[in-house]
Amino acid sequence: MSVFDEDTAVERLDEESWAGRVTSRWNVGSVPNGGYVLSMAGRAFTQALAHPEPLTVNAFFLAKTEIGDARLLVESMRTGNKISFGSARLIQGEQEKMRVTAAYTDLGALEGPEYVESGPPDAPGPEHCIPADMLQVEFSKRFDIRYLPAYSGLLEGERMDRAEFVAWSRFRDGREPDALSLLLFADAFPPALFSRFGVTGWVPTVELTVQVRRRPVPGYLLCRFRSRYLTDGLVEEDGEIWDSEFNLVALSRQLAKFRIPETGRGGL
């Protein structure tokens, strides 16, 4: 079993509740990554709802998640022929830490017209990109991330004139991506603002939405995350995830807090 599957496993307790355990293997500093915790809720939805895969998932992070046991209270809101709707609350102790709403479907059964205004980033294959040495961060030990050559200076501590990251990514243990894991990959990169202001400070997520468009094929995922507006310490981050055959598999948007320290500068 892969680390991701093991650490997002949940056990059904009764009609509406599941038990899971948040581990430290997905920590950024002392805090579990939000996409990881969201994936645990996503796995509970796969058991509670009539359809197997996430279509769109929205999470509010109400309080810091802790390492240890967690309860997920899941409610089925409506079941249709092609989409099921549900909500979930992640509880630790007596405190609600995360509130999630979701629509689930069978991605393989979707069909209809297509229009794509812009394609994937222009990127060489992962074998021609730069492995990111971020293994001092526990969370980063779970991924093989390879940045485009254009980001070589950034990896040495330089800054860019825009807030954007583009890189290939996959699980380091070889697990192939699937629809559920896209909830994690949508939050698996440093904040895009770090490319503009340096790797400093803390950027806690307030809200995260992930739309899954199709099942990814095996291989690396090509990810692009960018931010355009920082106002009063709040920043949005828009994400695109393409699979190894350059199919668009997911879109994301999150709202986060951002504080620039008076001093400090670092590389990835």
C-alpha positions as CSV (number, residue, x, y, z in Angstrom):
1,M,0.0,0.0,0.0
2,S,1.3,3.5,-0.9
3,V,1.9,6.1,1.8
4,F,-0.9,8.2,0.4
5,D,-3.5,5.3,0.6
6,E,-2.3,4.3,4.0
7,D,-2.4,7.8,5.5
8,T,-5.8,8.7,4.0
9,A,-7.5,5.4,5.0
10,V,-10.8,5.8,6.8
11,E,-13.0,3.2,8.7
12,R,-16.7,3.4,8.8
13,L,-18.1,3.7,12.3
14,D,-21.8,4.0,11.6
15,E,-24.2,5.4,9.1
16,E,-22.7,8.9,9.0
17,S,-19.3,8.8,10.6
18,W,-15.8,7.6,9.7
19,A,-12.6,7.4,11.6
20,G,-9.1,8.3,10.3
21,R,-5.7,9.2,11.6
22,V,-3.8,12.3,10.5
23,T,-0.1,11.5,10.3
24,S,3.0,13.7,10.4
25,R,4.3,12.4,7.1
26,W,2.5,15.2,5.2
27,N,3.5,18.0,7.5
28,V,4.7,21.4,6.4
29,G,6.5,22.5,9.5
30,S,4.3,21.3,12.3
31,V,1.0,21.5,10.4
32,P,-0.5,18.8,8.2
33,N,-0.9,19.9,4.6
34,G,-4.5,21.0,3.7
35,G,-4.6,18.9,0.5
36,Y,-3.7,15.8,2.4
37,V,-6.4,16.4,5.0
38,L,-8.9,17.2,2.2
39,S,-8.0,13.9,0.6
40,M,-9.0,12.0,3.7
41,A,-12.4,13.6,3.5
42,G,-12.4,12.8,-0.2
43,R,-11.9,9.1,0.6
44,A,-14.8,9.1,3.0
45,F,-17.0,10.5,0.3
46,T,-16.0,7.7,-2.0
47,Q,-17.5,5.3,0.5
48,A,-20.5,7.4,1.5
49,L,-21.8,8.6,-1.8
50,A,-23.3,6.7,-4.7
51,H,-20.6,7.8,-7.2
52,P,-16.9,7.0,-6.9
53,E,-14.9,10.0,-7.9
54,P,-14.6,13.7,-7.1
55,L,-16.0,16.2,-9.6
56,T,-15.7,19.3,-7.5
57,V,-14.7,19.6,-3.8
58,N,-14.7,22.8,-1.7
59,A,-13.1,23.0,1.7
60,F,-13.0,25.7,4.4
61,F,-10.1,25.3,6.9
62,L,-11.6,26.4,10.2
63,A,-8.8,25.6,12.5
64,K,-5.3,24.0,12.5
65,T,-5.5,20.2,12.1
66,E,-3.4,18.2,14.6
67,I,-1.6,14.9,14.3
68,G,-3.8,12.2,15.6
69,D,-7.3,10.7,15.4
70,A,-10.0,12.4,13.5
71,R,-13.7,11.8,12.9
72,L,-15.4,12.6,9.6
73,L,-19.2,13.2,9.8
74,V,-20.5,12.8,6.2
75,E,-24.0,13.7,5.0
76,S,-25.4,12.7,1.6
77,M,-27.3,15.7,0.4
78,R,-28.7,14.4,-2.9
79,T,-28.2,11.5,-5.2
80,G,-28.8,12.0,-9.0
81,N,-28.3,9.7,-11.9
82,K,-24.9,11.2,-12.7
83,I,-23.9,13.2,-9.7
84,S,-24.0,12.8,-5.9
85,F,-23.7,15.7,-3.5
86,G,-22.4,15.5,0.1
87,S,-21.0,17.5,2.9
88,A,-18.4,16.5,5.6
89,R,-17.0,17.9,8.8
90,L,-13.6,16.8,10.1
91,I,-13.6,16.8,13.9
92,Q,-10.7,16.4,16.4
93,G,-11.6,16.4,20.0
94,E,-14.7,18.5,20.2
95,Q,-13.5,21.1,17.5
96,E,-14.5,21.2,13.9
97,K,-11.3,21.7,11.9
98,M,-12.5,21.5,8.3
99,R,-15.9,21.8,6.5
100,V,-16.2,20.3,3.0
101,T,-18.9,20.2,0.3
102,A,-18.5,17.9,-2.7
103,A,-20.1,16.6,-5.9
104,Y,-19.0,13.1,-7.0
105,T,-19.5,11.4,-10.3
106,D,-18.2,8.6,-12.5
107,L,-15.6,10.4,-14.6
108,G,-15.4,7.7,-17.2
109,A,-19.1,8.2,-18.0
110,L,-18.8,11.9,-18.8
111,E,-19.3,13.0,-22.3
112,G,-20.1,16.2,-24.2
113,P,-18.6,19.1,-26.2
114,E,-15.2,20.5,-25.5
115,Y,-13.5,23.9,-25.8
116,V,-10.0,24.6,-24.4
117,E,-8.9,28.2,-24.9
118,S,-5.3,27.6,-23.8
119,G,-3.2,24.5,-23.7
120,P,-0.7,23.2,-21.1
121,P,2.5,25.0,-20.3
122,D,5.3,24.6,-22.9
123,A,7.5,22.2,-21.0
124,P,10.3,19.7,-21.8
125,G,9.8,16.2,-20.4
126,P,10.5,15.6,-16.7
127,E,13.8,13.9,-17.6
128,H,15.0,17.4,-18.8
129,C,13.8,19.3,-15.8
130,I,15.4,20.0,-12.4
131,P,14.7,17.9,-9.4
132,A,13.8,20.0,-6.4
133,D,15.8,19.2,-3.3
134,M,13.2,20.1,-0.6
135,L,13.6,17.0,1.5
136,Q,14.1,19.0,4.6
137,V,10.4,19.5,4.5
138,E,8.6,16.3,5.6
139,F,5.7,16.9,3.1
140,S,8.1,17.2,0.2
141,K,9.6,13.7,0.9
142,R,6.4,12.2,-0.6
143,F,6.9,13.8,-4.1
144,D,9.3,13.7,-7.0
145,I,9.0,17.3,-8.3
146,R,10.9,18.6,-11.3
147,Y,10.9,22.3,-12.1
148,L,11.3,23.7,-15.6
149,P,14.9,24.9,-16.5
150,A,13.6,28.4,-16.4
151,Y,13.3,28.1,-12.6
152,S,16.9,27.2,-12.0
153,G,17.7,30.5,-10.5
154,L,14.7,30.4,-8.3
155,L,15.9,27.1,-6.8
156,E,19.1,29.0,-5.8
157,G,17.2,31.7,-4.0
158,E,16.6,34.2,-6.8
159,R,13.3,35.8,-7.3
160,M,11.1,36.2,-10.3
161,D,9.0,39.0,-11.7
162,R,5.8,37.0,-11.5
163,A,4.2,34.7,-9.0
164,E,4.2,31.3,-10.7
165,F,5.5,27.8,-10.5
166,V,5.5,25.2,-13.3
167,A,6.8,21.7,-12.7
168,W,6.2,18.0,-13.2
169,S,5.2,16.0,-10.1
170,R,4.4,12.5,-9.1
171,F,4.4,10.4,-5.9
172,R,8.0,9.4,-4.9
173,D,6.9,5.9,-4.0
174,G,5.7,5.3,-7.6
175,R,2.0,5.3,-6.9
176,E,0.2,6.5,-10.0
177,P,-2.2,9.5,-9.9
178,D,-5.9,9.0,-9.8
179,A,-8.9,11.3,-9.4
180,L,-8.8,11.3,-5.5
181,S,-5.0,12.1,-5.4
182,L,-5.7,15.3,-7.5
183,L,-7.1,16.8,-4.3
184,L,-3.6,16.5,-2.9
185,F,-1.7,17.5,-5.9
186,A,-3.7,20.7,-6.1
187,D,-2.1,21.8,-2.8
188,A,1.3,20.1,-3.2
189,F,3.5,23.0,-4.3
190,P,5.0,25.9,-2.4
191,P,2.8,29.0,-2.6
192,A,3.2,30.7,-6.0
193,L,4.0,34.0,-4.2
194,F,7.3,32.5,-3.0
195,S,8.6,32.8,-6.5
196,R,8.1,36.6,-6.3
197,F,8.8,37.4,-2.7
198,G,11.1,34.5,-1.6
199,V,10.6,31.5,0.5
200,T,9.6,33.1,3.8
201,G,6.6,33.4,6.1
202,W,3.6,31.2,6.5
203,V,0.7,31.1,4.0
204,P,-2.3,29.4,5.6
205,T,-5.1,28.4,3.3
206,V,-8.6,29.7,4.1
207,E,-10.5,28.0,1.3
208,L,-9.6,25.5,-1.4
209,T,-11.7,24.4,-4.4
210,V,-10.6,21.6,-6.7
211,Q,-12.5,20.7,-9.9
212,V,-11.6,17.3,-11.4
213,R,-12.2,17.1,-15.2
214,R,-11.0,13.6,-16.0
215,R,-9.0,10.6,-14.7
216,P,-5.2,11.1,-15.2
217,V,-3.2,8.6,-17.2
218,P,-0.2,7.1,-15.5
219,G,3.0,9.1,-15.2
220,Y,4.0,12.6,-14.1
221,L,1.5,15.4,-13.7
222,L,2.4,18.8,-15.2
223,C,1.3,21.5,-12.7
224,R,1.1,25.3,-13.0
225,F,0.1,27.5,-10.1
226,R,0.0,31.3,-10.3
227,S,-1.2,34.3,-8.3
228,R,-2.1,37.7,-9.6
229,Y,-3.6,39.7,-6.8
230,L,-2.3,40.3,-3.3
231,T,-4.5,42.7,-1.4
232,D,-4.5,43.4,2.3
233,G,-2.5,40.2,3.0
234,L,-4.9,38.0,1.0
235,V,-3.9,36.1,-2.2
236,E,-5.6,33.8,-4.6
237,E,-3.8,31.0,-6.3
238,D,-5.1,29.4,-9.5
239,G,-3.9,25.9,-10.5
240,E,-3.9,23.7,-13.6
241,I,-3.0,20.1,-13.6
242,W,-2.3,18.2,-16.9
243,D,-1.5,14.5,-17.1
244,S,1.5,13.0,-19.0
245,E,-0.5,13.0,-22.2
246,F,-1.3,16.7,-21.8
247,N,-5.0,16.1,-20.9
248,L,-6.4,18.7,-18.5
249,V,-7.3,16.7,-15.4
250,A,-8.0,19.3,-12.7
251,L,-8.4,23.0,-12.0
252,S,-8.0,24.6,-8.5
253,R,-8.4,27.9,-6.8
254,Q,-7.6,28.8,-3.2
255,L,-7.7,31.8,-1.0
256,A,-4.8,32.2,1.5
257,K,-3.3,34.7,4.0
258,F,0.1,36.0,3.2
259,R,2.5,38.0,5.4
260,I,5.9,39.2,4.2
261,P,8.5,39.3,7.0
262,E,10.7,42.3,7.3
263,T,13.8,40.1,6.6
264,G,14.5,36.8,5.2
265,R,15.2,35.3,1.9
266,G,15.7,31.7,0.7
267,G,15.5,29.2,-2.1
268,L,13.4,26.2,-2.6
